[in-house]
Amino acid sequence: MREVLDRLLGWWQEGHQVALATVVGTWKSAPRQPGAAMLVGVDGEAVGSVSGGCVEGAVYELGQQVIASGTPVLQRYGVSDDEAMGVGLTCGGILDVFVERVGREDFPELAEVAADIAAEVPVAVATVVEHPDPGLLGRHLVVRPEGAESSGTLGSARADAAVLDDARGMLAQGRTATLGYGPDGQRRGEGMRVFVSSYAPRPRMLVFGAIDFAAAVARVGTFLGYRVTVCDARPVFATASRFPEADEVVVSWPHRYVEEQVAQAALDPRTVACVLTHDPKFDVPLLEALLGPDAPELAYVGAMGSRRTHEDRLARLRESGLTEDQLARLRSPVGLDLGARTPEETAVSIAAEIIATRWGGGGEPLSTTTGPIHTGHEGPEGKD
């Protein structure tokens, strides 16, 4: 929903009722991830996408029906379905799409959810997408971390308590998924499915070295949804005007900045770090701070430099006391082998390695591989 939230909130504030279609389950080579959303809005305007173009026409028509009836619908689109073939889902994937009407009466908590997301306060929305009682479809529970007040209801105190407990765990990990329960929230049962969409603060990208390559990496990091910080000890280079697409530019010795962030628990397993200075007086203490025993294990730590620079850097880091296991977390020379030359091309190669690391991709051309294109998508019964 995040990608269409501004338009959705605008229509909600104006008192309109629109259809919100959300991908709540995917299997095999489905083109979009759970949480992808599409709106059927005022005057029939379509915003967003649930399938990259495959089933948008069918979802659009379903959205118009839901606006008129007010009754939510959970619809499956898959290659084995005649309807799905008719609308063009020929990629071999399967999508579960939940379509609900959203207006002030349907979702009164939307404004507070939007405010939390804008302020980067962790929040999740749990929605009943399947239930034997049709009157409970589309019920929402707004979930916040332990100690913060949640709002809304899924229909019973027992169901709220069960989902709240599970959803808080998912929110802490930034996970979005559909959970199954008995009709009243029983742990061992079936009949109720609840889609939990987590809106954790954006993951962080730390870019060290105020050079032209850093500007390109900052741009692609912002494009990928990271909150980007550029850090350099030289104030003449570390300026906001040189890095307009970064969220913040910090003038500090890089290793001291990392030590401060670690002390504040401001880095987490989603954080990525790109060390682009390739200067030992900056790199070695910085990488000690990023990889050493006091640092959290980050999603990615990459360092720029030639192979000779890399070998020299490894030797210095070993002398400083880093273990082979700690050094194994370092991606250097940074990026995938794309033959990149320019800062922009190099930024793409770094981004490609970050994505591959996150999702377990091998970095090979898809034309030379076999099997599912998207990893981690099983069939509705747990099989590809």
Secondary structure by P-SEA (a helix, b strand, c coil): cccaaaaaaaaaaabbbbbbbbbccccccccccccccccccccccccccccccccaaaaaaaaaaaaaccbbbbbbbccccaaaaaacccccbbbbbbbbbbccccccaaaaaaaaaaaccbbbbbbbccccccccccbbbbbbcccbbbbbbcccaaaaaaaaaaaaaaaaaccccccccccccccccccbbbbbbbbcccbbbbbccccaaaaaaaaaaaaaccbbbbbbccccccccccccccccccccaaaaaaaaaaaaccccccbbbbbccccccccaaaaaaacccccccccbbbbbccaaaaaaaaaaaaaacccaaaaaacccccccccccccaaaaaaaaaaaaaaaacccccccccccccccccccccccccc
